[in-house]
Amino acid sequence: MTRTDVSSAVCFSSERFDYRSELPPEANAGNRFYGKDVAAFLAQQLSTAGLAADYLDEDWGWLVFSSRGAALEFDIAVYNLAEHGEGGRAGVGEWGLWIHAYERRKLLGLLTTRREVAVPQRLAAAIDDAIVAAGAAPRPWQDAP
């Protein structure tokens, strides 16, 4: 995994996930991004590894996130790299994950704040394991957002 300040980014190549079919018009807030199956797979793999996760669509793509109240809070942006501009060509089985982790702290003992922290090794390892379970090899994503 590549570290950029506190976030991390990893990419992988896989034919397991859809990047060729016609996306329905209502897919991903009408923006029609590939990656729903990647997000679903990753959320399931992380949950199996003890990091309860879910996913949803955003206006820029797909987001995997920790379940509410989890001890380890995170979010993972899922990108199809052809759509992200990595090569700018349709039909590429290249995927990028941009990972953020957070911790909650009490401010002045009263207010709870959330700040970004370095991605814990446990989360990084679980993501790498999920990529391997998909039949791919994780590698640093050099041009991550």
Secondary structure, DSSP 8 states (H G I E B T S, - for coil): -EEETTEEEEEEE-SSS-SSS---TTSTTTT--S-HHHHHHHHHHHHHTT--EEEEE-SSSEEEEE-TT-SSEEEEEEEEHHHHTSS--SS--EEEEEEEEEEEEEETTTEEEEEEE---HHHHHHHHHHHHHTT---EE-TT--
